Amino acid sequence: MTEIFTVEIILTTAIVGNSLLVTIMGFLMMREPKDDRPKVDIDAVVRNAPYHLLEGTGIKVEGAGPIG
């Protein structure tokens, strides 16, 4: 039963399999990437940043004071 697996058939199968794998991977690489990053409101991040904590390191920020 194993005599049907000649060198030609094994090599042909390996070459066809590798060609299919490369083709499929090429199509997958050309797809548009998914953007799973969360949407960030930059204005809110800058507005709510804890600038008053920078004073402890010696950095002075204009208008930064404790919240309250």
QUIGI-V234684 format. One record per backbone hydrogen bond with DSSP energy under -0.5 kcal/mol. NH is the residue of the N-H (numbers start at 0). CO is the residue of the C=O. E is the energy in kcal/mol with one decimal. If there is no record, write none. Layout:
BEGIN
<<NH:CO:E> <NH:CO:E>>
END
This chain:
BEGIN
<<3:0:-1.0> <4:1:-1.4> <5:3:-1.6> <9:5:-2.3> <10:6:-2.6> <11:7:-2.5> <12:8:-2.5> <13:9:-2.2> <14:10:-2.6> <15:11:-2.7> <16:12:-2.5> <17:13:-2.4> <18:14:-2.4> <19:15:-2.4> <20:16:-2.3> <21:17:-2.5> <22:18:-2.4> <23:19:-2.7> <24:20:-2.5> <25:21:-2.1> <26:22:-2.1> <27:23:-2.2> <28:24:-2.2> <29:25:-1.2> <30:26:-0.5> <30:27:-0.8> <35:33:-1.0> <41:39:-1.0> <44:40:-2.0> <45:41:-2.5> <46:42:-2.4> <47:43:-2.3> <48:45:-0.7> <50:48:-2.0> <52:49:-1.4> <53:50:-1.6> <54:51:-0.7> <55:52:-0.7> <56:53:-1.3> <57:54:-1.1> <58:53:-1.8> <59:57:-0.6> <63:60:-1.6> <64:62:-0.6>>
END
